[in-house]
Amino acid sequence: MLLIYTHKKSNRLLYTLEFIFKEHFKVPYQVTANALEFKNYLGPKLNYSMEDFNIETFDVFPVLLMFQGDVTEHKIDVSEWDGVKIFYKVSKGDLPFDIIAATFFMISRYEEYLYANRDRFGRYDPRNSLAWKNNFLYEPVVNIWLNRFGEMLTEKFPDFKIEKPQYEFIPTIDIDNAFAYVHKGFLRTTGGILMNMLKTRFHNFGRRLKVLLGMQKDPYDTYEKINEIHQKNNLKPHIFFLLGNYGGYDRALSPLNKHFRKLVQSYTDIAQVGMHASYASYSDKRRLQEEAQHLDEIVGHDIISNRFHFVKFDMPDSLNNLIEIGIRNEFSMGYASRSGFRAGYAGSFKFFDLRKNISTNLRIFPFQLMDATLRFYAKHTPDLAFDKCKEIIDKIKSVNGTLITVWHNESLSGIAPWKGWDELYEKVVSYAVNSD
């Protein structure tokens, strides 16, 4: 067992130590503020304090962040250690920086609580982030730090065994718009036809008419292909269904629509069904609760996972709303406009509410790759998008992290704006599963 000494058992510190040692390293540890107990302990010891014990310990010199209770703007200087970016540099200890504070800063999303510019949808803009400004958004820095930390600990204490993390791939599919043309009722169908005619989109009008007449399959009905890809690779994906009221950025079908209900129910055995909380509900707990109840009723059990539509959420209010309605797993931690590592970590962790200064049981699952990011923001061709996916996947595999992708049924349709993209997902999944 590892004994850790600190002069103060703060909530921030205890949360981060649990993340590092229980969740990432999977090793037993205890924390003490008793200096005599620490000195007399005969096993491996980590000193997280300014004390100099003059005994065999692994020393991490702390910065003040872990012992504060508020969120304040402060200057952060980024430097480099053996090829990886670091911050909270210190002048003594076995590491050149406070790895515990830096890890906490990243996974708590400390910077997102501070005043920052928002994008046009009101989301936290990645260009505000320390990672973007210092060119490490595309690196799983926390995984790299912790893996090296583990190696250094076992070098100093050869009998101290750390369990190495294992690479994992979690595919996720968002169903924003279950069908392009069918099963939408008279008003929406008629409105769609009129809009096509008014905007002289005759190619869309012709396709819509063929689908409505049963001459052609609905282009967004790509579920057979989605199922085939996952089953071939022995994967059980997470499927997130949008159930918000129609309007604005939400284009969901009614939860009473029998075709939509049948679609959702078809995934209860072959996938993990989750809620795709609507754009309108990210700050409205009442709407969030209604959407969760609708999905609970359709699948016949309580839904425990969510991803916000447009990955729009606020720290910490949106996440606290999820906790209050019984959601346990959250999959929105990623940027819509950038691929990479929003929290610096390829893997899951508990949400820490900085405003209340407490750890919660809501588990955050960050994603790194999304089809819409590659197509609309990066404006990649399918070939360039695949190259970018391979780059991110290789980085995650190199640190034995968890890869989470976000795809949509629409992007496999093969029609504008996804023409030529319908084969990309199969290639990404195959590479994620089979690459060395």
ZILIN-V427164 format. One record per backbone hydrogen bond with DSSP energy under -0.5 kcal/mol. NH is the residue of the N-H (numbers start at 1). CO is the residue of the C=O. If there is no record, write none. Layout:
NH:CO ; NH:CO
This chain:
2:28 ; 3:44 ; 4:2 ; 4:30 ; 5:46 ; 6:32 ; 10:8 ; 13:66 ; 14:10 ; 15:11 ; 16:12 ; 17:13 ; 18:14 ; 19:15 ; 20:16 ; 21:17 ; 22:17 ; 22:18 ; 23:18 ; 24:19 ; 25:20 ; 27:21 ; 30:2 ; 32:4 ; 35:33 ; 38:34 ; 39:35 ; 40:36 ; 41:37 ; 41:38 ; 46:3 ; 47:58 ; 48:5 ; 48:46 ; 49:47 ; 53:51 ; 57:55 ; 58:45 ; 59:57 ; 60:47 ; 60:58 ; 61:59 ; 61:92 ; 66:63 ; 67:64 ; 68:65 ; 72:70 ; 78:76 ; 79:86 ; 81:84 ; 84:81 ; 86:79 ; 88:77 ; 90:96 ; 94:59 ; 95:59 ; 98:88 ; 99:97 ; 102:98 ; 103:99 ; 104:100 ; 105:101 ; 106:102 ; 107:103 ; 108:104 ; 109:106 ; 110:105 ; 112:109 ; 113:110 ; 114:111 ; 119:123 ; 122:119 ; 125:117 ; 128:125 ; 129:126 ; 133:129 ; 134:130 ; 135:132 ; 136:131 ; 137:131 ; 139:136 ; 141:139 ; 142:344 ; 143:344 ; 144:140 ; 145:141 ; 146:142 ; 147:143 ; 148:144 ; 149:145 ; 150:146 ; 151:147 ; 152:148 ; 153:149 ; 154:150 ; 155:151 ; 156:152 ; 157:153 ; 160:157 ; 161:159 ; 163:25 ; 164:162 ; 168:401 ; 170:403 ; 171:169 ; 172:405 ; 173:238 ; 174:407 ; 175:240 ; 176:174 ; 188:184 ; 189:185 ; 190:186 ; 191:187 ; 192:188 ; 193:189 ; 194:190 ; 195:191 ; 196:192 ; 197:193 ; 198:194 ; 199:195 ; 200:197 ; 201:196 ; 202:200 ; 205:201 ; 206:202 ; 207:203 ; 208:204 ; 209:205 ; 210:206 ; 211:207 ; 212:208 ; 213:209 ; 214:211 ; 215:210 ; 216:210 ; 221:218 ; 222:220 ; 226:222 ; 227:223 ; 228:224 ; 229:225 ; 230:226 ; 231:227 ; 232:228 ; 233:229 ; 234:231 ; 235:230 ; 237:235 ; 238:171 ; 239:237 ; 239:272 ; 240:173 ; 240:238 ; 241:239 ; 241:274 ; 242:175 ; 243:276 ; 247:250 ; 250:247 ; 251:249 ; 257:254 ; 261:257 ; 262:258 ; 263:259 ; 264:260 ; 265:261 ; 266:262 ; 267:264 ; 268:265 ; 271:267 ; 272:237 ; 273:271 ; 274:239 ; 275:305 ; 276:241 ; 277:275 ; 281:278 ; 282:278 ; 282:279 ; 284:281 ; 285:283 ; 288:284 ; 289:285 ; 290:286 ; 291:287 ; 292:288 ; 293:289 ; 294:290 ; 295:291 ; 296:292 ; 297:293 ; 298:294 ; 299:295 ; 300:296 ; 301:296 ; 306:329 ; 307:275 ; 309:277 ; 311:308 ; 312:309 ; 313:311 ; 318:314 ; 319:314 ; 320:316 ; 321:317 ; 322:318 ; 323:319 ; 324:320 ; 325:321 ; 325:322 ; 326:323 ; 327:322 ; 328:304 ; 329:304 ; 330:363 ; 331:306 ; 334:332 ; 335:338 ; 340:368 ; 341:137 ; 342:340 ; 344:341 ; 347:345 ; 349:364 ; 351:362 ; 353:351 ; 353:358 ; 354:352 ; 357:353 ; 358:353 ; 360:351 ; 363:328 ; 363:361 ; 364:349 ; 365:330 ; 366:347 ; 366:364 ; 367:333 ; 368:404 ; 369:404 ; 371:406 ; 374:370 ; 375:371 ; 376:372 ; 377:372 ; 377:373 ; 378:373 ; 380:374 ; 385:381 ; 386:382 ; 387:383 ; 388:384 ; 389:385 ; 390:386 ; 391:387 ; 392:388 ; 393:389 ; 394:390 ; 395:391 ; 396:392 ; 397:393 ; 398:394 ; 399:395 ; 399:396 ; 400:397 ; 401:396 ; 402:346 ; 403:168 ; 403:401 ; 405:170 ; 406:369 ; 407:172 ; 409:174 ; 411:408 ; 412:409 ; 413:410 ; 418:415 ; 421:418 ; 424:421 ; 425:421 ; 427:423 ; 428:424 ; 429:425 ; 430:426 ; 431:427 ; 432:428 ; 433:429 ; 434:430 ; 435:431
